[in-house]
Amino acid sequence: STTPMLARTHGQPATPTTVGKELANFAYRMGRQRKQYEQCEILGKMNGAVGNYAAHQITVRELDWPGMTKEFIENGLGGIKWNPYTTQIEPHDFVAETCDVVCRFNNVLLDMDRDMWSYISLGYFKQKVIEGEIGSSTMPHKVNPIDFENSEGNIGLANSTL
């Protein structure tokens, strides 16, 4: 949108911008995080108790166990990537990586929520009044930006558990 609006820095009036540019900022940031999320790989292992195929080698010595387990994990388990180097467990670094990118995506949404309810408070945007809906428990004549406020709270809770 080319609709002009006054940008703010530190809550103070700054220079003109457009609604479209401000929304494009969030779209770009979310797009970057989505691409990084798509890069996250789920890893799997099948190399024995300590990761060296010892028990495997005893059963069938001539089999290429690393090659066979890689083939099985990557082609037989629907998108899981083979982790060639593990100990007793697959270290689950991919879980931390995935949670981290979800937190970063959430932080972009959190920034957007805060900007949106700020824009509503400043009168840049107007909320739709719904017949019969009470906007505030103590001031029924007003409409709070409750969806953005709820999103902000839910994102905070989600990020704290990630």
C-alpha positions in Angstrom: 0.0 0.0 0.0 1.2 3.5 -0.8 -0.9 5.0 2.0 1.3 7.4 3.8 1.9 7.3 7.6 4.3 9.0 10.0 7.1 6.7 11.1 8.3 6.8 14.7 11.6 6.1 16.4 11.7 5.7 20.2 7.9 6.4 20.1 8.5 9.9 18.8 7.4 11.2 15.4 10.1 10.7 12.8 9.8 10.9 9.0 7.1 9.9 6.5 6.8 6.3 5.4 4.0 4.1 3.9 1.9 1.4 5.4 3.1 -0.9 2.6 6.8 -0.3 3.5 6.2 -1.0 7.2 4.3 -4.3 6.4 6.9 -5.3 3.8 9.5 -5.1 6.6 7.6 -7.8 8.5 7.0 -9.9 5.4 10.7 -9.8 4.5 11.8 -10.7 8.1 9.2 -13.6 8.3 10.3 -14.8 4.9 14.0 -15.0 6.0 13.0 -17.0 9.1 10.8 -19.3 7.1 13.7 -20.1 4.7 15.9 -20.8 7.7 13.2 -23.1 9.1 13.0 -24.9 5.8 16.8 -25.5 6.1 16.4 -27.3 9.4 17.1 -31.0 9.1 15.8 -33.8 11.2 18.7 -36.2 11.9 18.7 -39.9 12.7 21.3 -42.5 13.6 21.5 -46.2 13.3 25.1 -46.9 14.2 24.9 -48.9 17.4 25.3 -48.3 21.0 28.4 -46.1 20.8 28.2 -45.0 17.2 30.8 -47.3 15.7 28.7 -50.1 14.2 30.4 -52.7 16.5 27.4 -54.9 16.9 26.5 -54.5 13.2 29.9 -55.6 12.1 29.8 -58.8 14.2 26.5 -59.9 12.5 27.5 -59.3 8.9 31.1 -58.2 8.4 31.0 -57.7 4.6 28.1 -55.3 4.6 28.8 -51.6 4.1 26.9 -50.6 7.3 27.4 -46.9 7.1 26.1 -46.9 3.5 23.2 -49.2 4.2 22.1 -47.2 7.3 22.4 -44.0 5.4 20.3 -45.4 2.6 17.7 -46.7 5.0 17.4 -43.5 7.1 17.4 -41.1 4.2 15.2 -43.1 1.8 13.1 -45.2 4.0 12.2 -42.8 6.8 10.6 -39.9 4.9 12.9 -36.9 5.0 15.2 -37.8 7.9 18.9 -37.1 7.3 21.6 -39.5 8.3 23.9 -38.3 11.0 27.2 -40.3 10.4 28.8 -39.3 13.7 27.1 -40.0 17.0 27.8 -41.5 20.4 25.2 -43.6 22.2 22.5 -41.1 21.1 21.9 -38.8 18.2 22.8 -35.5 19.9 19.6 -33.7 18.9 21.3 -30.5 17.9 18.7 -30.2 15.2 16.0 -29.8 17.9 17.7 -26.8 19.3 18.3 -25.4 15.8 14.6 -25.8 15.0 13.4 -24.3 18.3 15.8 -21.4 17.8 14.4 -20.5 14.3 10.9 -20.8 15.6 11.7 -18.3 18.4 13.2 -15.9 15.9 10.1 -16.2 13.7 8.0 -15.6 16.8 10.0 -12.5 17.7 9.2 -11.0 14.3 5.5 -11.7 15.0 5.9 -10.1 18.4 7.4 -7.0 16.9 4.5 -6.9 14.4 1.9 -7.3 17.2 3.4 -4.5 19.2 3.6 -2.2 16.2 0.0 -3.0 15.2 -1.5 -2.2 18.6 0.7 0.9 18.7 -0.7 1.9 15.3 -4.2 1.3 16.5 -3.5 3.4 19.7 -2.2 6.2 17.5 -5.3 6.1 15.3 -3.4 4.9 12.2 -5.7 1.9 12.0 -9.2 1.5 13.3 -10.7 -1.7 14.7 -14.0 -3.0 13.6 -16.7 -2.7 16.3 -18.7 -5.9 16.5 -22.3 -5.5 17.7 -22.7 -6.9 21.2 -19.0 -7.4 21.8 -17.6 -5.7 24.9 -14.3 -4.2 24.2 -13.2 -3.7 27.8 -14.4 -5.1 31.0 -14.4 -1.7 32.7 -15.0 0.5 29.7 -17.4 -1.2 27.4 -17.4 1.8 25.0 -13.9 1.1 23.8 -12.4 -1.6 21.7 -9.0 -3.0 22.8 -6.6 -4.6 20.3 -7.1 -7.9 22.0 -6.1 -10.1 19.2 -2.7 -8.5 19.0 -2.4 -8.4 22.8 -3.3 -12.1 23.0 -0.8 -13.0 20.3 1.9 -11.1 22.2 1.2 -13.0 25.4 1.0 -16.4 23.6 4.3 -15.7 21.8 6.0 -14.8 25.0 4.7 -18.1 26.6 5.7 -20.1 23.5 9.2 -18.6 23.4 9.8 -19.2 27.1 9.0 -22.9 26.6 11.2 -23.2 23.5 
